Amino acid sequence: SATALLVLAAVVGLAVALGLLPRAPVNRFCAASNNQTGFLCDDRVTCIPASQVCDGVSNCRNREDEQEELCGDLPRSLPGYLVFTCSNPGYWVYADQRCNGMNDCGDCSDEMGSLAACPPCGLEWWSCSPVLYEYCSCVPRRLCRDGVQHCLSWSDEYIC
């Protein structure tokens, strides 16, 4: 019976290798630079930011980040951990664009509120009500005292 089990294991292994039997789904979740949500390449070492998946540029050695199976019906074909759905369900952004300080959804739902669950402005940001739709509740400190109003209160020019 041990021989029969070995033969069965070999047959199943060969069938999986030849693609005759479905493989178990591969967990590709990883943390890319700056602790951003990422996609793990087949080499199990390279972790690319979520927003580099299905962008038309192959970032993985075997092009697995651009394969039709993954990119064929965006965002439905992407694993859930790579997608953030905006408050308007017709819009979505890549998960690494959530809490990045930029208004990627167009309504700030990727930066503010319970859906996004973002921390308060970080050290490199200034908290205010921005003038431009590009930012939501923080503006980059590099814009402070640059002679251009970025906050409704002008605090980026006089306090920051």
N, C-alpha and C positions, 0 to 999 in steps of 0.2 A: 504494500500500500504506500510505502514511502517513495518507491519508484514512480508509482502512478501520480502522486502529488508533485513530484519533480517534473514529470512530463507535462502535467496540466499547467504548472507555473510557467514552464518554458513556452507552451503554446499561447497562454494568455499574454505573456511578455512580448512575444513576437507579434501577436495580433495588435497590441497597443502600439508597438514600434512602427508597424506598417499602417497604422491609422484605421484598422478595421474595427477596433473598439475605442470608444471615447476615453480620452485621458481625463483624470481628475483635474478640475480647474486649478490653475497655478495662481498662488497668492502673489500678486505683483505690487502690493502696497509697500511703500518705503518712505522714509523721510529724506527729502532732498536738501539742498543747501538752505540755510536759515530755518531749518525745521519745517519746511513747506511740504505739503502732501506731494508724493512722487510716485513714479511708475518704475518698477524694477525690470531691467532688461533680462534677456535669457542668460546672460553671463553671470547673473546673480550678484553682481558687484556694482554695475552702473545704475544709478538712480537718477532719473531725469524729472524735473518739475512737471506737474500735471499739465500745465499750459503748453508744454512742448510735445504732447501726445497729439497725433493727428493734425499737425501744423504744416504738413507737406515737406518737412525736413526730417530725414532719418537720423535719429540721435542714438539708436541702439545698433550694434554691429550687424544684427540679422534683420533689421528694419521692422522688428515686431511692434514698434511704436507707431507704425504707419500702415499696418496690415488692414485689408478690407474688413475682416471680421471685427476688428476693433473700431474702425473709423467709418464703416459703411452707412450708419444711420445715427448721426450725432444728434443729441447726446445719448439716445437710448442704447446705443451699442457700447458705450463706455461703462466700465465698472462704476458703481455708485460713489465710491470714495474719490473719484476724479472730478465729480460734478457738484456744483452748488446751484440750486434752483433759486432764482430771485423771487421777490414777493409777487411779481407778476409771473405766473407759471409758464408763460410763453417765452421767458428769457432765462438764460443760464450762463454761468461762467465756470471756468475751471476752478477746482477747489483751492489752488494756490493763489487765486486772485481774491479770495475772501480775506478780509482783515489786512489788506495790503496798503490801506490808506487811500486808495483810488476808488472812484465811483464807477466801477465796472458794470454794474447792473443798470445804471442810469437813474435809479431811484434811491440810491444809498442803502438798499437792503442787504448788500454784501458787506457793508461796513457798520451798520447800526441796527439795533433792535434784537429781538429774541432769535430770529432765524440765523443771524450771523454770529451772535455771541462773541463779539470782539472785545479784547481788553481796552482800557482807556488809552489815549494817545501815548506812544512811547517817547523815549528821551529825544529822539530825532524829529519829533512832531510838536506842533503848537496847537493847543485846543482853542477853537473859536468856531463861529458860524462863517464858513467860507463864502466868498462872493461868487466864485465860479462853480459850476456843477461838477468840475473835475474832482473836487474833494468833498468830503461829507461833514466831518466834525473836527478835523485836524488838518493842518497844512504843514508841509515840510519846514523845519526850522531854517533850512538853507534859503528860504524865501523871506525870512525875517529881515527887516531893515534894508530891503533892496529897492526902496523907492516906489514900489507898486503895491496897491491895496489888494490883499488876498482875504482879509477878514472884514466882515461888515463893520465891526467896531474900530477898525484900523489898529487893533492891538498888535498885529504882526509888524507894524512900523514903529509903534511907540512904547510897547511894553516887552515884547518878546525878546 
